[in-house]
Amino acid sequence: MDERQNNTFEMLKKLGNFIDVHKSAFDANSLAIELFNTIKKTIDEVTNLAIVQTSNTSSTKQGVSKKATLRNNLKQDMEAISRTAKGIAIKIPGIDNKFRLPIGNNDGMLLTTAQAFARDVLEFKDEFIRRELSENFFNEFNKNINAFEQATKDKNASRGAQVATTASINRTIAEGIETFKEVDPIVRNKFRNEPNILAEWVAATHIVKSTRSSKRGKAKVTEQTKE
């Protein structure tokens, strides 16, 4: 969870602690208990979603690292092919134009170009092998292409799952806040003559918010009390 989500979730968990202690003061069939149960359910759902989100984040980071290694391997293979094609062009003019390296750092373009290299090299494979790029080199090149393509799909899937989970957390927390807004006046009415318990409730509704200075980028923490 990001800081905003976490701060709001911490507030909901404080409400959950209050509920555990004081729910016996309400009738079992009351609206308050119904709303309390909804808040507790929200806490459980967000907890489970946070676990999934953490797993997705780890998978994404792992995917980024793995893809970086595969990208480097693929670029080295393509550089070897392109370099060799320039030598072959002395005898077969124009062949080097088939094996130009892509400009920039676009992974999609890198993959597409690598796939084109693998297809176009077949016609001239013997010439490359004569220049010490072995059959095994091209087998490994094709493996690197496939691995890079799969790593791209895996990373995109992890990021997609991460985005979806974050959206689910936002939605679930928002539903919890709406439930809190409904139960808040009920609790305040119930304990209006019991200042100590009411103070517990008020304290539980504090949300710590963080703002960042645009000039220094330092976090400043303030507390906002729900009145």
Residue frames as a rotation matrix with the C-alpha (Angstrom) as fourth column:
MET 1
0.575 0.818 0.000 0.00
0.818 -0.575 0.000 0.00
0.000 0.000 -1.000 0.00
ASP 2
-0.200 -0.607 0.769 1.14
0.440 -0.757 -0.484 3.56
0.876 0.242 0.418 -0.55
GLU 3
-0.934 -0.303 -0.190 1.39
0.294 -0.348 -0.890 5.98
0.203 -0.887 0.414 2.36
ARG 4
-0.601 0.773 0.203 -2.09
-0.767 -0.629 0.128 7.44
0.227 -0.079 0.971 1.89
GLN 5
0.196 0.670 -0.716 -3.70
-0.354 0.729 0.585 4.01
0.914 0.139 0.381 1.74
ASN 6
-0.333 -0.430 -0.840 -1.72
0.541 0.642 -0.543 2.82
0.772 -0.635 0.019 4.74
ASN 7
-0.981 -0.047 0.189 -2.62
-0.107 -0.678 -0.727 5.83
0.163 -0.733 0.660 6.87
THR 8
-0.212 0.976 0.046 -6.32
-0.905 -0.214 0.367 5.41
0.369 0.036 0.929 6.18
PHE 9
0.218 0.243 -0.945 -6.11
-0.065 0.970 0.234 1.66
0.974 0.010 0.227 6.78
GLU 10
-0.758 -0.531 -0.379 -4.40
0.364 0.137 -0.921 2.27
0.541 -0.836 0.090 10.12
MET 11
-0.723 0.578 0.378 -7.40
-0.687 -0.659 -0.306 4.39
0.073 -0.481 0.874 11.12
LEU 12
0.222 0.848 -0.482 -9.77
-0.720 0.475 0.505 1.60
0.657 0.235 0.716 10.17
LYS 13
-0.130 -0.342 -0.931 -7.75
0.318 0.875 -0.366 -0.88
0.939 -0.343 -0.005 12.23
LYS 14
-0.975 -0.170 0.145 -7.99
-0.060 -0.427 -0.902 1.45
0.216 -0.888 0.406 15.24
LEU 15
-0.211 0.971 0.116 -11.75
-0.954 -0.230 0.194 1.45
0.215 -0.069 0.974 14.75
GLY 16
0.225 0.245 -0.943 -11.59
-0.229 0.954 0.193 -2.33
0.947 0.172 0.271 14.68
ASN 17
-0.695 -0.540 -0.474 -9.81
0.359 0.310 -0.880 -2.33
0.622 -0.782 -0.022 18.04
PHE 18
-0.804 0.481 0.350 -12.46
-0.595 -0.645 -0.480 -0.01
-0.005 -0.594 0.804 19.48
ILE 19
0.105 0.890 -0.444 -15.18
-0.814 0.333 0.475 -2.31
0.571 0.312 0.759 18.17
ASP 20
-0.171 -0.247 -0.954 -13.59
0.162 0.948 -0.274 -5.35
0.972 -0.201 -0.122 19.82
VAL 21
-0.933 -0.289 -0.213 -13.64
0.258 -0.127 -0.958 -3.58
0.250 -0.949 0.193 23.18
HIS 22
-0.825 0.550 -0.129 -17.00
-0.311 -0.632 -0.710 -1.82
-0.472 -0.546 0.692 23.10
LYS 23
-0.699 0.597 -0.392 -19.37
-0.401 0.126 0.907 -3.66
0.592 0.792 0.151 20.75
SER 24
-0.642 0.451 -0.620 -21.00
0.673 0.719 -0.174 -5.40
0.367 -0.529 -0.765 23.75
ALA 25
-0.792 0.341 -0.506 -22.55
0.120 -0.725 -0.678 -2.04
-0.598 -0.598 0.533 24.66
PHE 26
-0.542 0.588 -0.600 -24.82
-0.838 -0.434 0.331 -2.29
-0.066 0.682 0.728 21.60
ASP 27
0.336 0.759 0.558 -27.77
-0.542 0.640 -0.545 -4.54
-0.771 -0.120 0.626 20.96
ALA 28
-0.412 -0.584 0.700 -26.76
0.131 0.722 0.680 -7.58
-0.902 0.371 -0.221 18.90
ASN 29
-0.030 0.511 0.859 -29.34
0.956 0.265 -0.124 -6.75
-0.291 0.818 -0.496 16.22
SER 30
0.477 0.216 -0.852 -28.63
0.215 -0.969 -0.125 -3.02
-0.852 -0.124 -0.509 16.11
LEU 31
0.978 -0.139 0.157 -27.52
0.108 -0.306 -0.946 -1.03
0.180 0.942 -0.285 13.10
ALA 32
0.512 -0.837 0.193 -24.27
-0.851 -0.463 0.249 -0.25
-0.119 -0.292 -0.949 14.92
ILE 33
0.082 -0.476 0.876 -23.33
-0.260 0.838 0.480 -3.94
-0.962 -0.267 -0.055 15.11
GLU 34
0.739 0.243 0.628 -24.20
0.508 0.410 -0.757 -4.38
-0.442 0.879 0.179 11.45
LEU 35
0.904 -0.415 0.106 -21.91
-0.250 -0.712 -0.656 -1.50
0.348 0.567 -0.747 10.54
PHE 36
0.330 -0.799 0.503 -19.21
-0.808 0.036 0.587 -2.69
-0.487 -0.601 -0.634 12.93
ASN 37
0.340 -0.142 0.930 -19.23
0.201 0.977 0.076 -6.06
-0.919 0.161 0.360 11.19
THR 38
0.929 0.019 0.370 -18.87
0.368 -0.158 -0.916 -4.34
0.041 0.987 -0.153 7.83
ILE 39
0.667 -0.730 0.149 -15.82
-0.730 -0.680 -0.070 -2.43
0.153 -0.062 -0.986 9.07
LYS 40
0.166 -0.609 0.776 -14.25
-0.526 0.611 0.592 -5.61
-0.834 -0.506 -0.219 10.41
LYS 41
0.602 0.114 0.791 -14.89
0.509 0.707 -0.490 -7.31
-0.615 0.697 0.367 7.07
THR 42
0.960 -0.259 0.101 -13.27
-0.101 -0.663 -0.742 -4.36
0.260 0.702 -0.663 5.30
ILE 43
0.388 -0.853 0.350 -10.18
-0.867 -0.209 0.453 -4.70
-0.313 -0.479 -0.820 7.49
ASP 44
0.191 -0.273 0.943 -9.89
-0.003 0.960 0.279 -8.40
-0.982 -0.056 0.182 6.66
GLU 45
0.817 0.193 0.543 -10.32
0.514 0.182 -0.839 -7.76
-0.260 0.964 0.049 2.94
VAL 46
0.840 -0.540 0.047 -7.71
-0.470 -0.769 -0.432 -5.00
0.270 0.341 -0.900 2.84
THR 47
0.254 -0.759 0.599 -5.28
-0.690 0.293 0.662 -7.15
-0.678 -0.581 -0.449 4.84
ASN 48
0.311 -0.077 0.947 -5.61
0.402 0.914 -0.058 -9.96
-0.861 0.399 0.316 2.30
LEU 49
0.932 0.060 0.358 -5.34
0.355 -0.354 -0.865 -7.56
0.075 0.933 -0.351 -0.63
ALA 50
0.685 -0.725 0.070 -2.20
-0.721 -0.661 0.206 -6.01
-0.103 -0.192 -0.976 0.87
ILE 51
0.129 -0.612 0.780 -0.59
-0.200 0.754 0.625 -9.46
-0.971 -0.237 -0.025 1.00
VAL 52
0.529 0.143 0.836 -1.43
0.722 0.441 -0.532 -10.01
-0.445 0.886 0.130 -2.66
GLN 53
0.985 -0.138 0.099 -0.14
-0.069 -0.857 -0.511 -6.54
0.155 0.497 -0.854 -3.52
THR 54
0.410 -0.882 0.230 3.16
-0.707 -0.148 0.691 -7.19
-0.576 -0.447 -0.685 -1.76
SER 55
0.094 -0.323 0.942 3.54
0.314 0.907 0.280 -10.45
-0.945 0.269 0.187 -3.68
ASN 56
0.766 0.257 0.590 2.76
0.632 -0.134 -0.763 -8.69
-0.117 0.957 -0.265 -6.97
THR 57
0.874 -0.483 -0.057 5.28
-0.483 -0.875 0.009 -5.95
-0.054 0.019 -0.998 -6.18
SER 58
0.126 -0.850 0.511 7.97
-0.431 0.417 0.800 -8.53
-0.893 -0.322 -0.314 -5.48
SER 59
0.258 0.040 0.965 7.15
0.658 0.724 -0.205 -10.34
-0.707 0.688 0.161 -8.72
THR 60
0.969 0.127 0.213 7.33
0.242 -0.667 -0.705 -7.09
0.052 0.734 -0.677 -10.67
LYS 61
0.590 -0.807 0.007 10.73
-0.731 -0.530 0.429 -6.21
-0.343 -0.259 -0.903 -9.20
GLN 62
-0.019 -0.571 0.821 12.01
-0.026 0.821 0.571 -9.69
-0.999 -0.010 -0.030 -9.91
GLY 63
0.552 0.333 0.764 10.66
0.712 0.289 -0.640 -9.44
-0.434 0.897 -0.077 -13.45
VAL 64
0.966 -0.231 -0.115 12.39
-0.257 -0.892 -0.371 -6.09
-0.017 0.388 -0.922 -14.02
SER 65
0.204 -0.946 0.252 15.72
-0.708 0.035 0.706 -7.52
-0.676 -0.323 -0.662 -12.88
LYS 66
-0.010 -0.152 0.988 15.35
0.350 0.925 0.146 -10.68
-0.937 0.347 0.044 -14.97
LYS 67
0.807 0.400 0.435 14.30
0.537 -0.188 -0.822 -8.70
-0.247 0.897 -0.367 -18.02
ALA 68
0.755 -0.589 -0.288 17.30
-0.586 -0.804 0.106 -6.38
-0.294 0.089 -0.952 -17.69
THR 69
-0.161 -0.826 0.541 19.66
-0.358 0.560 0.748 -9.38
-0.920 -0.073 -0.385 -17.86
LEU 70
0.106 0.294 0.950 17.83
0.688 0.668 -0.283 -10.85
-0.718 0.684 -0.132 -20.84
ARG 71
0.961 0.250 -0.118 17.80
0.114 -0.749 -0.653 -7.48
-0.251 0.614 -0.748 -22.58
ASN 72
0.346 -0.916 -0.202 21.55
-0.749 -0.399 0.529 -7.19
-0.565 -0.032 -0.824 -22.22
ASN 73
-0.289 -0.424 0.859 22.06
0.083 0.882 0.463 -10.72
-0.954 0.205 -0.219 -23.57
LEU 74
0.490 0.586 0.645 19.82
0.702 0.174 -0.691 -10.02
-0.517 0.791 -0.326 -26.54
LYS 75
0.910 -0.182 -0.372 21.59
-0.304 -0.903 -0.303 -6.76
-0.281 0.389 -0.878 -27.35
GLN 76
-0.039 -0.990 0.137 24.98
-0.607 0.132 0.783 -8.48
-0.793 -0.052 -0.606 -27.28
ASP 77
-0.151 0.071 0.986 23.74
0.526 0.850 0.019 -11.17
-0.837 0.522 -0.166 -29.68
MET 78
0.778 0.559 0.287 22.30
0.544 -0.372 -0.752 -8.57
-0.314 0.741 -0.593 -32.03
GLU 79
0.643 -0.634 -0.429 25.48
-0.585 -0.768 0.260 -6.51
-0.494 0.084 -0.865 -31.94
ALA 80
-0.315 -0.772 0.551 27.48
-0.181 0.619 0.764 -9.60
-0.932 0.141 -0.335 -32.92
ILE 81
0.121 0.454 0.883 25.13
0.794 0.489 -0.360 -10.31
-0.595 0.745 -0.301 -35.84
SER 82
0.949 0.283 -0.140 25.12
0.169 -0.831 -0.530 -6.69
-0.267 0.479 -0.837 -37.00
ARG 83
0.318 -0.919 -0.232 28.91
-0.631 -0.388 0.672 -6.43
-0.708 -0.068 -0.703 -36.74
THR 84
-0.385 -0.453 0.804 29.38
0.188 0.814 0.549 -9.66
-0.904 0.362 -0.229 -38.68
ALA 85
0.498 0.675 0.545 26.90
0.707 0.049 -0.706 -8.58
-0.503 0.737 -0.452 -41.36
LYS 86
0.789 -0.271 -0.551 29.07
-0.398 -0.909 -0.123 -5.53
-0.467 0.316 -0.826 -42.07
GLY 87
-0.308 -0.940 0.150 31.95
-0.518 0.298 0.802 -7.86
-0.798 0.169 -0.578 -42.82
ILE 88
-0.236 0.303 0.923 29.78
0.599 0.793 -0.107 -10.08
-0.765 0.528 -0.369 -45.03
ALA 89
0.719 0.622 -0.312 28.60
0.203 -0.616 -0.761 -6.97
-0.665 0.484 -0.569 -46.90
ILE 90
-0.110 -0.836 -0.538 32.03
-0.599 -0.376 0.707 -6.75
-0.793 0.400 -0.459 -48.51
LYS 91
-0.956 -0.222 0.191 31.10
-0.017 0.693 0.721 -9.83
-0.292 0.686 -0.667 -50.55
ILE 92
-0.342 0.914 0.220 27.30
0.915 0.271 0.298 -9.52
0.213 0.303 -0.929 -50.38
PRO 93
-0.956 -0.101 0.275 26.55
0.077 -0.992 -0.099 -5.81
0.282 -0.073 0.957 -50.72
GLY 94
-0.328 0.873 0.362 23.50
-0.584 -0.488 0.648 -4.58
0.742 0.001 0.670 -48.82
ILE 95
-0.006 0.337 -0.942 23.25
0.453 0.840 0.298 -7.47
0.892 -0.425 -0.157 -46.36
ASP 96
-0.824 -0.386 -0.414 24.24
0.535 -0.293 -0.792 -5.14
0.185 -0.875 0.448 -43.54
ASN 97
-0.719 0.615 0.324 21.03
-0.545 -0.788 0.285 -3.19
0.431 0.028 0.902 -44.13
LYS 98
0.145 0.790 -0.595 19.06
-0.092 0.610 0.787 -6.22
0.985 -0.059 0.161 -42.97
PHE 99
0.306 -0.139 -0.942 20.81
0.832 0.520 0.193 -6.22
0.463 -0.843 0.275 -39.61
ARG 100
-0.395 -0.347 0.851 20.77
-0.027 -0.921 -0.388 -2.64
0.918 -0.177 0.354 -38.38
LEU 101
-0.686 0.095 -0.722 20.45
0.718 0.253 -0.649 -2.22
0.121 -0.963 -0.242 -34.63
PRO 102
0.366 0.896 0.253 17.38
0.772 -0.444 0.454 -0.36
0.519 0.029 -0.854 -33.39
ILE 103
-0.606 -0.503 0.616 17.79
0.131 -0.827 -0.546 3.20
0.785 -0.250 0.567 -32.13
GLY 104
-0.046 0.581 0.812 16.63
-0.798 -0.510 0.320 4.02
0.601 -0.634 0.487 -28.61
ASN 105
-0.914 -0.319 0.251 15.61
-0.401 0.605 -0.688 1.87
0.068 -0.729 -0.681 -25.68
ASN 106
0.046 0.999 0.019 12.17
-0.998 0.047 -0.043 0.68
-0.044 -0.017 0.999 -26.70
ASP 107
-0.531 -0.270 0.803 11.79
-0.435 0.900 0.015 -2.96
-0.727 -0.342 -0.596 -25.66
GLY 108
0.494 0.790 0.363 9.06
0.003 0.416 -0.909 -3.59
-0.869 0.450 0.203 -28.20
MET 109
0.778 -0.280 -0.563 11.29
-0.628 -0.313 -0.712 -2.39
0.023 0.907 -0.420 -31.02
LEU 110
-0.290 -0.927 0.236 14.20
-0.934 0.328 0.140 -4.41
-0.207 -0.180 -0.962 -29.66
LEU 111
-0.234 0.270 0.934 12.13
-0.145 0.940 -0.309 -7.60
-0.961 -0.208 -0.181 -29.64
THR 112
0.801 0.599 -0.005 10.68
-0.062 0.074 -0.995 -7.00
-0.595 0.798 0.097 -33.09
THR 113
0.491 -0.704 -0.514 14.11
-0.865 -0.320 -0.387 -6.29
0.108 0.634 -0.766 -34.53
ALA 114
-0.456 -0.659 0.598 15.59
-0.738 0.656 0.160 -9.39
-0.497 -0.368 -0.786 -32.88
GLN 115
0.167 0.617 0.769 12.83
0.059 0.772 -0.633 -11.51
-0.984 0.151 0.093 -34.37
ALA 116
0.922 0.109 -0.372 13.55
-0.335 -0.259 -0.906 -10.00
-0.195 0.960 -0.202 -37.79
PHE 117
-0.024 -0.996 -0.086 17.26
-0.997 0.017 0.081 -10.79
-0.079 0.088 -0.993 -37.34
ALA 118
-0.391 -0.104 0.914 16.41
-0.364 0.930 -0.050 -14.42
-0.845 -0.353 -0.402 -36.52
ARG 119
0.612 0.686 0.394 14.24
0.154 0.386 -0.910 -14.72
-0.776 0.617 0.131 -39.63
ASP 120
0.889 -0.213 -0.404 16.55
-0.456 -0.471 -0.755 -12.91
-0.029 0.856 -0.516 -42.07
VAL 121
0.006 -0.978 0.209 19.73
-0.910 0.081 0.407 -14.61
-0.415 -0.193 -0.889 -40.91
LEU 122
0.364 0.196 0.911 18.50
-0.071 0.981 -0.183 -18.00
-0.929 0.001 0.371 -42.12
GLU 123
0.997 0.071 0.025 19.22
0.023 0.029 -0.999 -17.13
-0.072 0.997 0.028 -45.76
PHE 124
0.482 -0.872 0.088 22.84
-0.451 -0.334 -0.828 -16.26
0.751 0.359 -0.554 -44.97
LYS 125
0.917 -0.027 0.398 23.48
-0.375 0.285 0.882 -18.52
-0.137 -0.958 0.251 -42.00
ASP 126
0.724 -0.679 0.126 26.41
0.690 0.709 -0.146 -20.31
0.010 0.192 0.981 -43.60
GLU 127
0.225 -0.636 0.738 28.18
0.292 -0.679 -0.674 -16.99
0.929 0.367 0.033 -44.12
PHE 128
0.528 0.020 0.849 27.77
-0.705 -0.548 0.451 -16.13
0.474 -0.837 -0.275 -40.44
ILE 129
0.958 -0.164 0.237 28.96
-0.013 0.795 0.607 -19.58
-0.288 -0.584 0.759 -39.36
ARG 130
0.522 -0.803 0.287 32.04
0.707 0.218 -0.673 -19.20
0.478 0.554 0.682 -41.57
ARG 131
-0.064 -0.501 0.863 32.77
-0.113 -0.856 -0.505 -16.05
0.992 -0.130 -0.001 -39.55
GLU 132
-0.800 -0.462 -0.384 32.76
0.205 0.391 -0.897 -17.88
0.564 -0.796 -0.218 -36.21
LEU 133
-0.406 0.770 0.492 29.13
-0.904 -0.259 -0.341 -17.37
-0.136 -0.583 0.801 -35.19
SER 134
-0.985 -0.170 -0.011 28.32
-0.171 0.980 0.103 -21.02
-0.007 0.103 -0.995 -34.55
GLU 135
-0.359 0.883 -0.302 25.09
0.110 0.361 0.926 -22.96
0.927 0.299 -0.227 -34.85
ASN 136
-0.199 0.224 -0.954 24.97
0.954 0.266 -0.136 -22.94
0.224 -0.938 -0.266 -31.06
PHE 137
-0.935 -0.153 -0.320 25.18
0.226 -0.952 -0.206 -19.14
-0.273 -0.265 0.925 -31.09
PHE 138
-0.713 0.700 -0.042 22.00
-0.469 -0.431 0.771 -18.94
0.522 0.570 0.635 -33.16
ASN 139
-0.142 0.644 -0.752 20.26
0.533 0.690 0.490 -21.53
0.834 -0.331 -0.441 -30.98
GLU 140
-0.453 -0.110 -0.885 21.06
0.872 -0.262 -0.414 -19.42
-0.186 -0.959 0.214 -27.94
PHE 141
-0.994 0.099 -0.042 19.97
-0.107 -0.953 0.284 -16.29
-0.012 0.287 0.958 -29.79
ASN 142
-0.372 0.911 -0.181 16.54
-0.147 0.134 0.980 -17.80
0.917 0.391 0.084 -30.45
LYS 143
-0.074 0.289 -0.954 16.31
0.876 0.477 0.077 -18.89
0.477 -0.830 -0.288 -26.81
ASN 144
-0.780 -0.293 -0.553 17.14
0.544 -0.753 -0.370 -15.36
-0.308 -0.590 0.747 -25.69
ILE 145
-0.829 0.547 0.121 14.45
-0.310 -0.627 0.714 -13.94
0.466 0.555 0.689 -27.97
ASN 146
-0.042 0.861 -0.507 11.83
0.227 0.502 0.834 -16.29
0.973 -0.080 -0.216 -26.55
ALA 147
-0.214 -0.108 -0.971 12.96
0.964 0.140 -0.228 -15.68
0.160 -0.984 0.074 -22.97
PHE 148
-0.968 -0.172 -0.184 12.87
0.197 -0.971 -0.133 -11.90
-0.156 -0.165 0.974 -23.44
GLU 149
-0.555 0.831 0.039 9.40
-0.300 -0.244 0.922 -12.07
0.775 0.500 0.385 -24.96
GLN 150
0.118 0.596 -0.794 8.14
0.582 0.606 0.542 -14.21
0.805 -0.526 -0.275 -22.06
ALA 151
-0.533 -0.390 -0.751 9.80
0.843 -0.325 -0.429 -11.96
-0.077 -0.862 0.502 -19.49
THR 152
-0.957 0.230 0.179 8.03
-0.169 -0.938 0.302 -8.98
0.237 0.259 0.936 -21.06
LYS 153
-0.125 0.964 -0.235 4.68
-0.109 0.222 0.969 -10.75
0.986 0.147 0.077 -20.82
ASP 154
0.017 0.078 -0.997 5.35
0.859 0.509 0.055 -11.81
0.512 -0.857 -0.059 -17.22
LYS 155
-0.834 -0.392 -0.388 6.37
0.539 -0.731 -0.419 -8.32
-0.120 -0.558 0.821 -16.14
ASN 156
-0.762 0.613 0.207 3.33
-0.382 -0.684 0.621 -6.76
0.523 0.394 0.756 -17.80
ALA 157
0.067 0.802 -0.593 1.08
0.238 0.564 0.790 -9.33
0.969 -0.195 -0.153 -16.12
SER 158
-0.272 -0.256 -0.928 2.62
0.946 0.105 -0.306 -8.60
0.175 -0.961 0.213 -12.71
ARG 159
-0.990 -0.111 -0.092 2.21
0.123 -0.982 -0.143 -4.88
-0.074 -0.153 0.985 -13.18
GLY 160
-0.465 0.885 0.023 -1.36
-0.308 -0.186 0.933 -5.35
0.830 0.427 0.359 -14.36
ALA 161
0.139 0.476 -0.868 -2.14
0.648 0.619 0.443 -7.42
0.749 -0.624 -0.223 -11.29
GLN 162
-0.628 -0.459 -0.628 -0.47
0.776 -0.424 -0.467 -4.80
-0.053 -0.781 0.623 -9.11
VAL 163
-0.926 0.326 0.190 -2.59
-0.255 -0.911 0.324 -2.03
0.279 0.252 0.927 -10.60
ALA 164
-0.108 0.941 -0.320 -5.77
-0.084 0.312 0.946 -4.10
0.991 0.130 0.046 -10.21
THR 165
-0.025 0.048 -0.999 -4.97
0.889 0.458 0.000 -4.91
0.457 -0.888 -0.054 -6.58
THR 166
-0.907 -0.336 -0.255 -4.22
0.413 -0.828 -0.379 -1.27
-0.084 -0.449 0.890 -5.80
ALA 167
-0.646 0.741 0.183 -7.58
-0.430 -0.551 0.715 -0.30
0.631 0.383 0.675 -7.30
SER 168
0.123 0.696 -0.708 -9.30
0.330 0.644 0.690 -2.97
0.936 -0.318 -0.150 -5.19
ILE 169
-0.422 -0.353 -0.835 -7.59
0.900 -0.057 -0.432 -1.66
0.105 -0.934 0.342 -2.06
ASN 170
-0.993 0.058 0.101 -8.67
-0.057 -0.998 0.006 1.90
0.101 0.000 0.995 -2.85
ARG 171
-0.307 0.949 -0.079 -12.24
-0.348 -0.035 0.937 0.79
0.886 0.315 0.341 -3.46
THR 172
0.118 0.345 -0.931 -12.42
0.638 0.692 0.338 -1.35
0.761 -0.634 -0.138 -0.31
ILE 173
-0.697 -0.414 -0.586 -10.91
0.715 -0.460 -0.526 1.35
-0.052 -0.785 0.617 1.90
ALA 174
-0.880 0.415 0.230 -13.32
-0.312 -0.871 0.378 3.90
0.358 0.261 0.897 0.42
GLU 175
0.030 0.915 -0.401 -16.24
-0.011 0.402 0.916 1.60
0.999 -0.023 0.022 1.27
GLY 176
-0.134 -0.163 -0.977 -14.86
0.912 0.364 -0.186 1.29
0.387 -0.917 0.100 4.80
ILE 177
-0.963 -0.241 -0.119 -14.72
0.267 -0.903 -0.335 5.07
-0.027 -0.355 0.935 5.16
GLU 178
-0.491 0.859 0.146 -18.33
-0.428 -0.384 0.818 5.36
0.759 0.339 0.556 4.00
THR 179
0.205 0.531 -0.822 -19.31
0.486 0.674 0.556 2.80
0.850 -0.513 -0.120 6.65
PHE 180
-0.558 -0.493 -0.668 -17.37
0.826 -0.250 -0.505 4.77
0.082 -0.833 0.547 9.25
LYS 181
-0.928 0.223 0.297 -19.23
-0.183 -0.970 0.158 7.96
0.323 0.093 0.942 8.30
GLU 182
-0.028 0.986 -0.166 -22.51
-0.246 0.154 0.957 6.15
0.969 0.068 0.238 8.90
VAL 183
0.326 0.155 -0.933 -21.55
0.696 0.629 0.347 4.62
0.640 -0.762 0.097 12.23
ASP 184
-0.674 -0.728 0.126 -19.70
0.466 -0.551 -0.692 7.66
0.573 -0.408 0.711 13.61
PRO 185
-0.450 0.532 0.717 -22.79
-0.624 -0.762 0.174 9.59
0.639 -0.369 0.675 14.78
ILE 186
0.562 0.660 -0.499 -24.24
-0.126 0.664 0.737 6.38
0.818 -0.351 0.456 16.26
VAL 187
0.015 -0.658 -0.753 -21.17
0.818 0.441 -0.369 5.85
0.575 -0.610 0.545 18.43
ARG 188
-0.838 -0.347 0.420 -21.06
0.115 -0.866 -0.486 9.50
0.533 -0.359 0.766 19.44
ASN 189
-0.004 0.916 0.402 -24.72
-0.647 -0.308 0.697 9.35
0.762 -0.257 0.594 20.43
LYS 190
0.546 0.228 -0.806 -24.26
0.254 0.872 0.419 6.12
0.798 -0.434 0.418 22.35
PHE 191
0.074 -0.659 -0.748 -21.35
0.977 0.197 -0.077 7.40
0.198 -0.726 0.659 24.40
ARG 192
0.101 -0.002 0.995 -22.23
0.242 -0.970 -0.027 11.09
0.965 0.244 -0.098 24.60
ASN 193
0.748 0.217 0.628 -22.39
-0.514 -0.410 0.754 10.86
0.420 -0.886 -0.195 28.40
GLU 194
0.824 -0.555 0.116 -19.26
0.346 0.654 0.673 8.73
-0.449 -0.514 0.731 28.70
PRO 195
0.825 -0.439 -0.356 -16.39
-0.546 -0.782 -0.300 11.08
-0.147 0.442 -0.885 27.85
ASN 196
-0.067 -0.918 0.390 -13.61
-0.596 0.351 0.722 8.53
-0.800 -0.184 -0.571 28.33
ILE 197
-0.058 0.120 0.991 -15.07
0.539 0.839 -0.070 6.08
-0.840 0.530 -0.114 25.82
LEU 198
0.900 0.425 0.095 -15.96
0.323 -0.506 -0.800 8.90
-0.292 0.751 -0.593 23.45
ALA 199
0.499 -0.804 -0.322 -12.37
-0.728 -0.591 0.348 10.12
-0.470 0.061 -0.881 23.66
GLU 200
-0.270 -0.565 0.780 -11.21
-0.019 0.813 0.582 6.62
-0.963 0.142 -0.231 22.63
TRP 201
0.395 0.529 0.751 -13.44
0.745 0.295 -0.599 6.78
-0.538 0.796 -0.277 19.58
VAL 202
0.963 -0.050 -0.266 -12.24
-0.160 -0.898 -0.409 10.26
-0.219 0.436 -0.873 18.62
ALA 203
0.115 -0.993 0.035 -8.63
-0.668 -0.051 0.742 9.17
-0.735 -0.109 -0.669 19.02
ALA 204
-0.159 -0.132 0.978 -9.27
0.353 0.918 0.181 6.14
-0.922 0.375 -0.100 16.83
THR 205
0.689 0.556 0.465 -10.55
0.624 -0.129 -0.770 8.36
-0.369 0.821 -0.436 14.03
HIS 206
0.423 -0.632 -0.650 -7.33
-0.439 -0.770 0.463 10.31
-0.793 0.089 -0.603 13.63
ILE 207
0.841 -0.246 0.481 -5.73
0.532 0.532 -0.658 9.89
-0.094 0.810 0.579 10.22
VAL 208
0.115 -0.883 -0.456 -2.04
0.138 -0.440 0.887 10.69
-0.984 -0.165 0.071 9.87
LYS 209
0.928 0.206 0.309 -1.45
0.335 -0.104 -0.936 12.44
-0.161 0.973 -0.166 6.59
SER 210
-0.033 -0.994 -0.102 1.86
0.584 -0.102 0.805 13.05
-0.811 -0.033 0.584 4.83
THR 211
0.975 0.223 -0.020 2.63
0.120 -0.595 -0.794 15.94
-0.189 0.772 -0.607 2.50
ARG 212
0.166 -0.960 0.224 5.83
0.930 0.228 0.287 16.46
-0.327 0.161 0.931 0.55
SER 213
0.303 -0.179 -0.936 7.56
-0.041 -0.984 0.175 19.78
-0.952 -0.015 -0.305 0.12
SER 214
0.943 0.084 0.323 7.88
0.311 0.130 -0.942 20.57
-0.121 0.988 0.096 -3.57
LYS 215
0.681 -0.728 0.081 11.19
-0.627 -0.637 -0.448 22.29
0.377 0.254 -0.890 -2.89
ARG 216
-0.201 -0.825 0.528 12.91
-0.978 0.197 -0.063 19.94
-0.052 -0.529 -0.847 -0.49
GLY 217
0.009 0.282 -0.959 10.98
-0.475 0.846 0.244 16.70
0.880 0.453 0.141 -0.96
LYS 218
-0.941 -0.338 -0.005 10.86
-0.139 0.403 -0.905 16.13
0.307 -0.851 -0.426 2.79
ALA 219
-0.189 0.912 -0.364 7.85
0.515 0.408 0.754 14.48
0.836 -0.045 -0.547 4.36
LYS 220
-0.832 0.070 0.551 5.91
-0.462 -0.638 -0.616 16.51
0.308 -0.767 0.563 6.88
VAL 221
-0.569 0.612 -0.549 3.51
0.573 0.774 0.268 14.62
0.590 -0.162 -0.791 9.10
THR 222
-0.748 0.443 0.494 0.42
-0.620 -0.733 -0.282 16.21
0.237 -0.517 0.823 10.52
GLU 223
-0.844 0.533 -0.062 -2.64
0.519 0.782 -0.345 14.84
-0.135 -0.323 -0.937 12.24
GLN 224
-0.669 0.724 0.169 -6.17
-0.506 -0.610 0.610 15.57
0.544 0.323 0.774 11.24
THR 225
-0.912 0.374 0.167 -8.87
0.040 0.488 -0.872 14.86
-0.407 -0.789 -0.460 13.80
LYS 226
-0.609 0.786 0.107 -12.27
0.376 0.167 0.912 13.74
0.699 0.595 -0.397 12.67
GLU 227
-0.952 0.295 0.076 -14.65
-0.236 -0.556 -0.797 16.08
-0.193 -0.777 0.599 14.44
